[in-house]
Amino acid sequence: MSKSIEEIQKEIIAEFSDLTDWEEKFQYLIELGEELPPYPDEKRTEEYIVPGCQSRVWVAPKLEAGRLEFDADSDTALTKGLIAILIRVFSGQSPKDIADASLNFIEEVGLAKFLSISRRNGLFSMVQKLKGYAEKA
């Protein structure tokens, strides 16, 4: 059985707790973004773009066996890392679990505090887009 949203968030919190400063944390986010699989060119459309982000961010859902999987990409390294960590939490989960999820890891690892206001707003726009897909599934 796959891990729950809570279990994945605990893993992320533990990973970030090993990093001592924000430079390391930002570098780790960039590395997570680099690990994303290639995003399909045919899904680089307005339908999949996340509104409210300074950077361009695309997220495409797939419903398989009652669970959502997400493809994602961004045109900036840090934002790509942010969407990578969000889809790590949500991919493989049921639409109901995604819609009901409380993302405490964002506060726990300090993302909300250390991101600029525009990046923080973009992060929450990404969460809304992912939850929106879950509510429509």
Disulfide bonds with the S-S distance in Angstrom:
none
